[in-house]
Amino acid sequence: MPTITYHQPSGEARTLTVDDGTSLMRAAVVAGVPGIVGECGGQAMCATCHVYVRPGAEALLPPVGEDEDEMLDCTVADRTDRSRLGCQVTAGGELQTLEVDVPAEQV
């Protein structure tokens, strides 16, 4: 089963084991991971599941789609080349381990 580690700005980290096909946003919201809000429920319409993917997994991620790209321009925390919406990234397949940094602010 895939694992996702969420690193908080405080330095605390939390690792979740999830089912294949689970989005980073859904896993975080269900488990109560601080800093991941997911207001729109995974429709790429709010940017409250913004995360920074840690180096090493970029090649395994799907490309940023048009809707995600537009919403990443609306994040509260600065957008970087490692920015993704957690609702648009799913664990599983080749992506068995993923580590992300949670921004200090989402809303």
C-alpha positions as CSV (number, residue, x, y, z in Angstrom):
1,M,0.0,0.0,0.0
2,P,1.2,3.5,-0.8
3,T,2.4,5.9,1.9
4,I,2.2,9.7,2.0
5,T,4.2,11.7,4.4
6,Y,3.0,15.2,5.2
7,H,5.7,17.5,6.6
8,Q,4.3,20.5,8.7
9,P,6.0,23.9,8.8
10,S,6.8,23.1,12.5
11,G,9.0,20.2,11.4
12,E,6.4,17.5,12.6
13,A,5.7,14.8,10.0
14,R,2.8,12.4,9.7
15,T,2.9,9.3,7.4
16,L,-0.3,7.7,6.2
17,T,-0.8,4.4,4.5
18,V,-3.5,4.7,1.9
19,D,-5.3,2.6,-0.7
20,D,-4.2,2.9,-4.4
21,G,-6.0,5.7,-6.1
22,T,-6.4,7.9,-3.0
23,S,-5.7,11.6,-3.5
24,L,-3.3,13.4,-1.3
25,M,-6.1,15.8,-0.3
26,R,-8.7,13.0,0.5
27,A,-6.1,11.1,2.6
28,A,-5.2,14.2,4.6
29,V,-8.8,15.4,5.2
30,V,-10.0,11.9,6.3
31,A,-7.0,11.6,8.7
32,G,-7.3,15.2,10.0
33,V,-3.8,16.3,8.8
34,P,-3.5,20.0,9.8
35,G,-3.1,22.5,7.0
36,I,-5.0,20.6,4.3
37,V,-8.5,22.0,4.0
38,G,-10.0,20.6,0.7
39,E,-12.9,23.1,0.7
40,C,-14.1,22.1,-2.8
41,G,-14.0,18.4,-2.1
42,G,-11.4,17.7,-4.8
43,Q,-12.7,19.6,-7.8
44,A,-9.6,21.7,-8.3
45,M,-11.6,24.8,-7.6
46,C,-10.2,26.2,-4.3
47,A,-6.5,25.6,-3.9
48,T,-6.9,24.8,-0.2
49,C,-5.0,21.5,-0.6
50,H,-1.9,23.1,-2.0
51,V,1.3,21.1,-1.1
52,Y,4.9,21.2,-2.1
53,V,6.1,17.9,-3.4
54,R,9.5,17.0,-2.1
55,P,12.2,16.4,-4.8
56,G,12.5,12.9,-6.3
57,A,8.9,12.2,-7.2
58,E,8.3,14.8,-9.9
59,A,8.8,12.4,-12.7
60,L,6.2,10.0,-11.3
61,L,3.5,12.7,-11.0
62,P,1.0,13.4,-13.8
63,P,1.5,16.7,-15.6
64,V,-0.2,19.8,-14.1
65,G,-3.5,20.2,-15.9
66,E,-5.1,23.4,-17.1
67,D,-7.5,23.7,-14.1
68,E,-4.8,22.9,-11.6
69,D,-2.4,25.3,-13.2
70,E,-5.0,28.1,-12.9
71,M,-5.7,27.3,-9.3
72,L,-2.0,27.2,-8.3
73,D,-1.9,30.9,-9.3
74,C,-4.5,31.5,-6.6
75,T,-2.8,29.9,-3.6
76,V,-2.3,31.8,-0.4
77,A,1.3,30.5,0.0
78,D,3.7,31.2,-2.8
79,R,3.6,28.9,-5.8
80,T,6.9,27.2,-6.6
81,D,8.0,24.6,-9.2
82,R,7.2,22.0,-6.5
83,S,3.6,23.2,-6.0
84,R,0.7,20.8,-6.7
85,L,-2.9,20.5,-5.6
86,G,-3.3,17.5,-3.4
87,C,-6.7,16.7,-5.0
88,Q,-5.0,16.2,-8.4
89,V,-2.3,13.8,-7.2
90,T,-3.2,10.2,-6.4
91,A,-1.0,7.6,-4.7
92,G,-0.5,4.2,-6.2
93,G,0.9,2.5,-9.2
94,E,4.5,3.7,-9.6
95,L,3.9,6.3,-6.9
96,Q,4.2,4.2,-3.8
97,T,6.0,6.7,-1.6
98,L,5.4,10.4,-1.6
99,E,6.5,13.2,0.7
100,V,5.0,16.7,0.7
101,D,5.5,19.9,2.6
102,V,2.3,21.5,3.8
103,P,2.3,25.3,3.4
104,A,2.0,27.5,6.6
105,E,-1.3,28.9,5.2
106,Q,-4.0,27.7,3.0
107,V,-6.8,30.3,3.5
